[in-house]
Amino acid sequence: MSWSEREQLPPGILGPIKNKACINLLSLAPRIILQFTRYTRNFWMKWMLV
């Protein structure tokens, strides 16, 4: 596995801070899953990139 060049994330996206990337080995096509979380005063959002 190799990493692509570093690129700036959009404003408000901090990237994986406490949750490390995990590799889904259970599917037929292994994938890297990144979890992202965004917190504000009134709510929090969580999403994943596959």
C-alpha positions in Angstrom: 0.0 0.0 0.0 1.2 3.5 -0.7 -0.1 6.9 0.2 -0.9 9.7 -2.3 0.5 13.2 -2.0 -0.6 15.3 1.0 -3.5 17.6 0.2 -5.3 20.3 2.3 -8.7 19.3 3.7 -11.6 21.7 3.3 -12.3 24.2 6.1 -13.9 22.6 9.1 -12.5 19.2 8.3 -9.8 18.3 10.8 -9.1 14.7 9.6 -8.7 11.6 11.7 -7.5 12.8 15.1 -8.1 10.1 17.7 -9.5 7.4 15.4 -6.9 5.7 13.3 -7.7 4.5 9.8 -8.8 0.9 9.7 -8.7 -1.6 6.9 -11.9 -3.6 6.2 -10.6 -7.0 5.5 -14.0 -8.7 5.7 -15.1 -7.6 2.3 -14.0 -9.1 -1.0 -12.2 -5.8 -1.9 -10.3 -4.6 1.2 -10.8 -0.9 1.8 -9.3 1.7 4.1 -12.0 3.4 6.2 -11.3 6.8 7.7 -13.6 8.2 10.4 -14.1 12.0 10.7 -15.8 13.8 13.5 -16.8 17.5 13.7 -17.9 19.1 17.0 -19.6 22.5 17.4 -21.2 24.1 20.4 -24.7 22.6 19.6 -24.0 19.3 17.8 -21.5 16.9 16.5 -21.3 15.0 13.2 -19.5 11.8 12.4 -18.9 10.4 8.9 -16.7 7.9 7.2 -14.7 7.9 4.0 -14.2 4.5 2.3 
